[in-house]
Amino acid sequence: VTGSAAEKRVIVTAPAGIGPVRCGLPVPRGELGSADNVTVLDENGAPVQMQSRAMAVWPDGSVKWLYLDFFENASRAEAQRFTVAYGSRVHPAAPAHVVSLQRTQRGIEVDTGAARFLVPGSRFGILSDVRVGGRTVQAGPIAARITEADGKTWDASELPVAKLEIEQAGPLHAVIMVATDVPRSGKPASGFTYSARI
Protein backbone atom coordinates (compact mmCIF):
# COMPACT_ATOMS: atom_id res chain seq x y z
CA VAL A 1 0.00 0.00 0.00
CA THR A 2 1.33 3.44 -0.92
CA GLY A 3 0.17 6.23 1.37
CA SER A 4 -0.89 9.64 0.13
CA ALA A 5 1.44 11.54 2.51
CA ALA A 6 5.01 12.21 1.34
CA GLU A 7 5.94 13.53 4.78
CA LYS A 8 3.82 14.62 7.73
CA ARG A 9 5.04 15.64 11.18
CA VAL A 10 3.45 15.34 14.62
CA ILE A 11 4.89 16.67 17.91
CA VAL A 12 4.97 14.26 20.89
CA THR A 13 5.85 15.40 24.42
CA ALA A 14 7.43 12.83 26.76
CA PRO A 15 7.42 13.37 30.55
CA ALA A 16 10.85 13.77 32.14
CA GLY A 17 12.85 10.82 33.36
CA ILE A 18 10.86 7.91 31.96
CA GLY A 19 13.56 6.40 29.69
CA PRO A 20 11.80 4.27 27.08
CA VAL A 21 8.76 5.94 25.52
CA ARG A 22 5.81 3.97 24.16
CA CYS A 23 2.95 5.74 22.51
CA GLY A 24 0.21 5.29 19.98
CA LEU A 25 -0.57 7.68 17.16
CA PRO A 26 -3.79 7.71 15.10
CA VAL A 27 -3.19 8.23 11.37
CA PRO A 28 -5.84 9.48 8.91
CA ARG A 29 -7.07 6.98 6.37
CA GLY A 30 -4.82 6.52 3.35
CA GLU A 31 -1.91 8.68 4.56
CA LEU A 32 0.62 6.05 5.68
CA GLY A 33 1.13 2.93 3.61
CA SER A 34 3.60 1.19 5.94
CA ALA A 35 4.84 1.47 9.52
CA ASP A 36 8.35 1.21 8.02
CA ASN A 37 8.05 4.79 6.73
CA VAL A 38 8.32 6.44 10.16
CA THR A 39 11.09 8.12 12.14
CA VAL A 40 11.34 10.01 15.43
CA LEU A 41 13.50 13.14 15.75
CA ASP A 42 14.76 14.80 18.93
CA GLU A 43 14.52 18.54 19.70
CA ASN A 44 17.60 19.18 17.52
CA GLY A 45 16.16 17.29 14.55
CA ALA A 46 18.46 14.27 14.98
CA PRO A 47 16.92 10.80 14.59
CA VAL A 48 16.55 8.73 17.77
CA GLN A 49 16.58 4.95 17.98
CA MET A 50 13.02 3.76 17.51
CA GLN A 51 10.77 1.07 16.17
CA SER A 52 7.22 1.25 14.90
CA ARG A 53 4.42 -1.10 13.97
CA ALA A 54 0.85 -0.89 12.79
CA MET A 55 -1.61 -1.82 15.53
CA ALA A 56 -4.61 -1.39 13.22
CA VAL A 57 -5.15 -0.72 9.52
CA TRP A 58 -7.88 0.94 7.47
CA PRO A 59 -9.90 -1.14 4.95
CA ASP A 60 -7.53 0.09 2.20
CA GLY A 61 -4.57 -1.41 4.11
CA SER A 62 -3.08 1.93 5.19
CA VAL A 63 -1.97 2.39 8.81
CA LYS A 64 -4.79 3.47 11.12
CA TRP A 65 -3.03 3.25 14.50
CA LEU A 66 0.76 3.50 14.77
CA TYR A 67 2.61 2.17 17.82
CA LEU A 68 6.04 3.65 18.62
CA ASP A 69 8.92 2.62 20.90
CA PHE A 70 11.82 5.04 21.36
CA PHE A 71 14.17 6.37 24.01
CA GLU A 72 14.35 9.78 25.63
CA ASN A 73 17.25 11.14 27.66
CA ALA A 74 16.15 9.93 31.12
CA SER A 75 18.72 12.17 32.87
CA ARG A 76 16.93 15.36 31.82
CA ALA A 77 14.74 16.98 34.46
CA GLU A 78 12.23 18.52 32.04
CA ALA A 79 9.77 17.06 29.54
CA GLN A 80 11.15 16.53 26.03
CA ARG A 81 9.53 17.19 22.68
CA PHE A 82 9.94 14.77 19.80
CA THR A 83 8.81 14.97 16.21
CA VAL A 84 7.25 11.90 14.63
CA ALA A 85 7.68 12.09 10.86
CA TYR A 86 5.83 9.67 8.60
CA GLY A 87 5.17 9.26 4.89
CA SER A 88 6.51 7.68 1.71
CA ARG A 89 9.71 9.83 1.75
CA VAL A 90 10.50 9.02 5.41
CA HIS A 91 12.93 6.26 6.37
CA PRO A 92 14.18 5.52 9.90
CA ALA A 93 17.88 5.58 10.73
CA ALA A 94 19.46 2.16 11.27
CA PRO A 95 19.64 1.44 15.02
CA ALA A 96 23.09 1.31 16.63
CA HIS A 97 22.13 -1.78 18.68
CA VAL A 98 19.41 -4.34 18.07
CA VAL A 99 17.73 -6.98 20.21
CA SER A 100 18.87 -10.29 18.74
CA LEU A 101 16.69 -13.42 18.95
CA GLN A 102 17.94 -16.85 17.93
CA ARG A 103 15.89 -20.03 18.09
CA THR A 104 18.04 -22.99 19.17
CA GLN A 105 17.43 -26.53 20.43
CA ARG A 106 17.45 -25.12 23.97
CA GLY A 107 14.79 -22.45 23.31
CA ILE A 108 15.16 -18.82 22.27
CA GLU A 109 18.48 -17.08 22.97
CA VAL A 110 18.10 -13.32 23.53
CA ASP A 111 20.89 -10.74 23.33
CA THR A 112 19.86 -7.17 24.19
CA GLY A 113 23.40 -5.80 24.04
CA ALA A 114 23.32 -5.22 27.81
CA ALA A 115 22.19 -8.73 28.82
CA ARG A 116 21.94 -12.23 27.37
CA PHE A 117 19.47 -14.89 28.48
CA LEU A 118 17.60 -18.01 27.40
CA VAL A 119 13.85 -18.51 27.26
CA PRO A 120 13.81 -22.30 27.75
CA GLY A 121 11.92 -24.41 25.23
CA SER A 122 11.69 -27.65 27.20
CA ARG A 123 10.39 -26.78 30.69
CA PHE A 124 8.55 -23.64 31.83
CA GLY A 125 11.30 -21.58 33.46
CA ILE A 126 10.60 -18.08 32.06
CA LEU A 127 14.30 -16.99 31.94
CA SER A 128 17.49 -18.95 32.40
CA ASP A 129 21.24 -18.45 31.97
CA VAL A 130 21.07 -14.67 32.47
CA ARG A 131 24.42 -12.98 31.80
CA VAL A 132 25.33 -9.31 32.16
CA GLY A 133 28.75 -8.09 31.04
CA GLY A 134 29.85 -11.70 30.52
CA ARG A 135 29.04 -12.55 34.16
CA THR A 136 26.27 -15.03 35.07
CA VAL A 137 23.67 -13.41 37.35
CA GLN A 138 21.00 -16.16 37.13
CA ALA A 139 22.15 -19.67 36.23
CA GLY A 140 19.00 -21.78 36.43
CA PRO A 141 15.44 -20.99 35.46
CA ILE A 142 13.43 -18.38 37.34
CA ALA A 143 11.09 -20.30 39.62
CA ALA A 144 7.34 -19.99 39.25
CA ARG A 145 5.54 -21.77 42.08
CA ILE A 146 2.03 -21.72 43.45
CA THR A 147 1.50 -22.87 47.03
CA GLU A 148 -2.03 -23.69 48.12
CA ALA A 149 -3.38 -22.99 51.62
CA ASP A 150 -2.89 -26.65 52.59
CA GLY A 151 0.79 -26.47 51.61
CA LYS A 152 0.55 -28.29 48.25
CA THR A 153 3.10 -26.75 45.88
CA TRP A 154 2.87 -26.68 42.09
CA ASP A 155 6.19 -26.00 40.35
CA ALA A 156 5.88 -24.63 36.81
CA SER A 157 9.39 -25.80 35.90
CA GLU A 158 8.11 -29.40 36.06
CA LEU A 159 5.75 -28.75 33.12
CA PRO A 160 6.80 -29.04 29.47
CA VAL A 161 6.55 -25.98 27.25
CA ALA A 162 3.73 -26.43 24.75
CA LYS A 163 4.07 -23.08 22.99
CA LEU A 164 7.13 -20.88 22.42
CA GLU A 165 6.60 -18.06 19.93
CA ILE A 166 8.29 -14.83 18.92
CA GLU A 167 5.34 -12.44 18.79
CA GLN A 168 7.39 -9.32 18.02
CA ALA A 169 10.97 -8.96 16.86
CA GLY A 170 12.03 -5.35 16.60
CA PRO A 171 15.37 -3.64 16.94
CA LEU A 172 14.56 -2.19 20.40
CA HIS A 173 11.68 -4.28 21.69
CA ALA A 174 10.82 -7.95 21.29
CA VAL A 175 8.09 -10.13 22.81
CA ILE A 176 8.35 -13.88 23.35
CA MET A 177 5.29 -15.87 24.45
CA VAL A 178 5.78 -19.14 26.34
CA ALA A 179 3.00 -21.37 27.70
CA THR A 180 2.28 -24.83 29.06
CA ASP A 181 -0.54 -27.04 27.78
CA VAL A 182 -4.17 -26.36 28.63
CA PRO A 183 -5.91 -29.52 29.98
CA ARG A 184 -7.75 -31.51 27.34
CA SER A 185 -11.49 -30.95 27.06
CA GLY A 186 -13.44 -33.48 29.12
CA LYS A 187 -10.42 -34.46 31.23
CA PRO A 188 -10.12 -33.46 34.90
CA ALA A 189 -7.60 -30.67 35.46
CA SER A 190 -4.70 -31.24 37.83
CA GLY A 191 -2.57 -28.28 38.83
CA PHE A 192 -2.22 -25.10 36.84
CA THR A 193 -1.37 -23.91 33.36
CA TYR A 194 1.19 -21.15 32.92
CA SER A 195 1.88 -18.53 30.30
CA ALA A 196 4.20 -15.55 30.15
CA ARG A 197 5.12 -12.81 27.73
CA ILE A 198 8.76 -11.81 28.02
Secondary structure, DSSP 4 states (H G I P E B T S, - for coil): ---S-S-EEEEEEE-TT--EEEEEEE--TTS-S-TTSEEEE-TTS-B--EEEEEEEE-TTS-EEEEEEEEE--TT-SS-EEEEEEESTT--PPPPSS--EEEEETTEEEEE-SSEEEEEESSB--S-EEEEETTEEEE-SPPP-EEE-TTS-EEEGGGSBEEEEEEEEE-SS-EEEEEEEPPPPTTSPP-S---EEE-
